[in-house]
Every structure is written in C-alpha cells, then in structure tokens.
Amino acid sequence: MKISVDTGSCVSSGQCVLLAPGTFDQDEEDGTVVLLAEEPSDGEEAVRQAELTCPAAAIRLSGT
C-alpha cells in the first residue's frame, strides 16, 4: 500500500493524525496534512480508517 495526500484539498480537520499519528501530521502554520511515511507505519487498518474519515478526501491509498 502506498499513501499520497492532496494538501490543496485538506480542510485541516486532523482526523488522520488522531487515527494514524505515525503516518500523518499537521503543518504547524495552516494545519494541513503532512505525510510522514508513504508506507503505513501505524498499520494498514488505521491508515484505511484515516482515508475513509477524511472529510475532504485528501488521502489516497494505492496498491491495496
């Protein structure tokens, strides 16, 4: 599984960070998603939940 994020569509809700803090973070200035690892470090299920929970659909998983 490979992870990508679209910071332009991110609405800074932070759900991804709550669900998978080893994979996602938030930019200190505007709160947009920061991808810490292109491969899930929190486990695939946590990253899948982050993708499904993102209100802006800014997280994309491929190779699943």
N, C-alpha and C positions, 0 to 999 in steps of 0.2 A: 504494500500500500504506500502510495506517495501522496503527500499533502501539499496543497497550494492554497493561498489566500488572496483575496482581492481587497486590498486596503482601501481602494476607492469606494467600494460599496459598504464597507464596515460602518456600523452605527454605534460602535463603542459600548455595546451592552455588557461585555465582559463575561458572558456565559461560557465561552470557550476556555477562558482562564480558570474559571471555577471548576469546570469538568475535567480539564487536562492541563494542569499548570506546568508540567514538564515539557509540553509541546507548544503551548501558546502563552503569550504575554501581551501586555498592552503598552503602547507608546506612552511615555510619561507626559508628552505635550498635548496630544489630542485624543488619547485613549484608544486609538485604532489597534487592530490586531497585529501582533508581531509573531511571526513563525519562528520558533526556536529550533525545530528539527523537522526536516522533510519526511522523516520516517517517525512513526508514533513512538514516543518514549514513555507514554502513560498507558499503553495497551490499546489495541485496536478498538475495543468496545467504547472506551472513554472518548476516543477521537471521533468515532461514528456518532456518538451522542452529541458531541460538540457541533458536528456538521448539521445534524438534524435540528438542534436547538437554536442555531444562529438565526436571528430574526431577519438578517439581511442576505442570507445565503452566500456569505462571503468566504466560506470554507468549502473546498472541493477535494474529494478523495478520488484517486485513480488507481487502477491496478487492483481493485477489490474483488 
